[in-house]
């Protein structure tokens, strides 16, 4: 069920990104961040544990890198054809399998 939900959500994000081509990038990134916050907040609150300062710095760094990656994702899907980007998305499955 989690894999199916992930595929549907990821495909939906790509479709919406292509449909909203030309919208301000900040608006798109805010939309994605708000959507992730709303959908993940219940689980985050359920399992929340306090973190120390060093861990918080690492989490903030991950957040910054994720926002830069999101901007690259948006720009790529606005500029390139879906057929060009599809193999790169499929390669992500291999990357995740190797890391996992």
C-alpha positions as CSV (number, residue, x, y, z in Angstrom):
1,X,0.0,0.0,0.0
2,X,2.9,2.4,0.8
3,X,4.5,1.8,-2.5
4,X,1.3,2.3,-4.4
5,X,0.6,5.5,-2.5
6,X,4.2,6.7,-3.2
7,X,3.8,6.0,-7.0
8,X,0.5,7.8,-7.2
9,X,1.7,10.8,-5.2
10,X,4.9,11.0,-7.2
11,X,3.1,10.8,-10.5
12,X,0.6,13.4,-9.3
13,X,3.4,15.7,-8.4
14,X,4.9,15.4,-11.9
15,X,1.5,16.0,-13.6
16,X,0.7,19.0,-11.5
17,X,4.2,20.5,-12.0
18,X,3.8,20.2,-15.8
19,X,0.2,21.7,-15.6
20,X,1.4,24.6,-13.6
21,X,4.3,25.6,-15.8
22,X,4.9,29.3,-15.6
23,X,3.6,29.7,-12.0
24,X,6.1,31.4,-9.7
25,X,8.7,28.9,-8.5
26,X,8.3,30.1,-4.9
27,X,4.6,29.5,-5.1
28,X,5.1,25.9,-6.4
29,X,7.7,25.2,-3.6
30,X,5.4,26.5,-1.0
31,X,2.5,24.4,-2.3
32,X,4.7,21.3,-2.1
33,X,6.0,22.1,1.3
34,X,2.6,22.8,2.7
35,X,1.2,19.6,1.2
36,X,4.0,17.6,2.7
37,X,3.5,19.3,6.1
38,X,-0.2,18.6,6.2
39,X,0.1,14.9,5.1
40,X,3.1,14.1,7.4
41,X,2.2,16.2,10.5
42,X,0.0,13.5,12.1
43,X,2.7,10.9,11.9
44,X,5.4,13.3,13.0
45,X,3.4,14.4,16.0
46,X,2.5,10.8,16.9
47,X,6.2,9.7,16.9
48,X,7.8,13.0,17.9
49,X,10.9,12.9,20.1
50,X,13.0,16.0,21.1
51,X,16.3,16.4,19.2
52,X,19.5,18.0,20.3
53,X,21.1,21.0,18.7
54,X,23.5,18.9,16.5
55,X,20.7,16.8,15.2
56,X,18.6,19.9,14.5
57,X,21.5,21.4,12.5
58,X,21.7,18.2,10.4
59,X,17.9,18.2,9.9
60,X,18.0,21.8,8.8
61,X,20.8,21.1,6.4
62,X,18.7,18.2,4.9
63,X,15.8,20.6,4.6
64,X,17.8,23.1,2.7
65,X,19.2,20.5,0.3
66,X,15.7,19.1,-0.2
67,X,14.4,22.6,-1.2
68,X,17.2,23.0,-3.7
69,X,16.4,19.6,-5.1
70,X,12.7,20.5,-5.3
71,X,13.6,23.7,-7.3
72,X,15.7,21.5,-9.7
73,X,12.8,19.1,-10.0
74,X,10.4,21.9,-10.9
75,X,12.7,23.5,-13.4
76,X,13.6,20.2,-15.0
77,X,9.9,19.3,-15.5
78,X,9.2,22.7,-17.0
79,X,12.0,22.6,-19.5
80,X,12.5,19.0,-20.6
81,X,10.2,16.5,-22.2
82,X,8.7,13.8,-20.0
83,X,10.4,11.1,-22.1
84,X,13.8,12.6,-21.4
85,X,13.3,12.7,-17.6
86,X,11.6,9.3,-17.2
87,X,14.8,7.3,-17.3
88,X,16.3,9.5,-14.6
89,X,13.3,8.9,-12.4
90,X,13.6,5.1,-13.0
91,X,17.3,5.3,-12.0
92,X,16.1,6.6,-8.7
93,X,14.6,3.2,-8.0
94,X,18.1,1.6,-8.5
95,X,19.7,4.3,-6.3
96,X,17.2,3.7,-3.5
97,X,17.6,-0.1,-3.7
98,X,21.4,0.3,-3.4
99,X,21.1,2.6,-0.4
100,X,18.3,0.7,1.2
